[in-house]
Amino acid sequence: MLVNTSYNEKKINEAITELVGKPFGLLDNIKLNGIGSPRLDIIKTSEEIATLLSYDNNRNFCNIELRPKGIIIRFRSLLETFSLVIPFYKLVIFKPGNSFTFHMDHHAISIDAPPKNKSVNAFMEKLNQFKAENSPTYIDDL
């Protein structure tokens, strides 16, 4: 689900919470050693996201937030903040070369992850492990 989250709209917040769960509390954040990624360079996107990012000439960055049942990838275009909300059962991660690509349905975002950038690669390991532990194993678990 790709949504504009610049404004605090109750319907959008409820839809996000239903899809990927409530944000982690402070204690859970400490136990997980952080739930947010460092600043990530966007190198390629699907058509709809590319259209949003093309409105300004700034470098394109995003960050990822872990939630109990999925992730939220946030990026900015002009003065608006957009969120790509991906539950774990729809999340597909590829690692072509020195990048990671996140897919959900017809949306995709590729980020740069050079081997010398240890913070990005450490976060991606944490994300893959968290996804493996928290993904539903049966259709009834959804």
C-alpha angles and dihedrals in degrees: 000000000000112000140165106245098176091112129048100249116172096213093052093046091051092049091050092048091049092050102044105009134248120313116270117262125236096269093049089048090055092046091052091046091238132336101217131079126231117256108296127205113230111220102170138007142179118270099266094049091043089056091053092048093048093068092084135035098228125116111272117242134168140179133209128225121199117224128181094259103024148333138279119215110200127194136163132232119182103323096329129098117217127193129204104204112201124180114212094247090062098038117109119179124195128185109207108175114308096349142072123225122203117202132189120165104307097342123094136171125186120200131194114249112171114189092243092059097087097175093060093045092046090052091049091052089051091048093050092048093046090049092051092050097044105035116112112253097199132037088242089063091067 
